[in-house]
Amino acid sequence: MGIVSYTMETLPSVNEKELDMAAALKDEDIDCSDIPEINNLTGLRPRHIRETNEPEKAADIFNLDADIAVL
């Protein structure tokens, strides 16, 4: 089977029978051999963060000794 690609306009519709067939599939019956394995997830961010173009926020926690005066 070759590569198949669709746009939202050319995507074929799905009927109830096809949805029932997909729901009945067991995980072990699905062939994922053509999907490459992702080993490094460090550069990935959740979609809601990736699409906003906002910098990631980080929390800094400091433990201060009691003899340090806070102004």
N, C-alpha and C positions, 0 to 999 in steps of 0.2 A: 504494500500500500504506500502510495506517495504522500507527500505533504499536502494537506487540505487546509485552505484558509478561507475565512468568511469575513464579511463586514456586517454591521448590524442590519443593513438593508438586504443583504443576500443570505442571511442566516435562515435555514429552513425551519419551519414551525415544527413543534413537537406535539404529538397527540397523547391521549391518556394511556393507550396501549403501550407506547414506547416508554412512558414514564413508569408504568407498572413493571415493565421488563427490566429497566435500569434499577428500580428499587429492589427487585428480587435477586439481583446479582450479589454473590458473596465476594468479599474482598479478595480471596485467593483465586477467584475466577477472572479477575481483571488483569490484563496483560499490561504491565508498566515497563516492559523491557526496553522500550524506545525512549523513555524519559531519562535524561541524564541525572545522576545523583548530585545533590548539592552538599558539598562538604564544608564550605566556609560561609557561615551566616553572619560574620561580624560586620559586614558592610551594609546589611539589609536593615531597613527601618520599616515599621508598620505604615501602611498606606496613608492613614490619616495624618501622620507626621510628614511623610515624604511629599504629599501633595500640597501642603501648606507653605512650604519654603521657609518655615520658621526654624530658627536654631533650636537644637535640643537643649533642654534645661537640665541642670544638675543641682542636687542639693548638697551643700557642704555642712558637715556637722563638726563642731569643735567642742572639746571637753576642756574647760578652764578650771584651774585650781582655785580654791576659795580665797587665796591671798591676792588674787588679781582684781584690781579695782575696775569696775565697769562705769564708764562715764556716760 
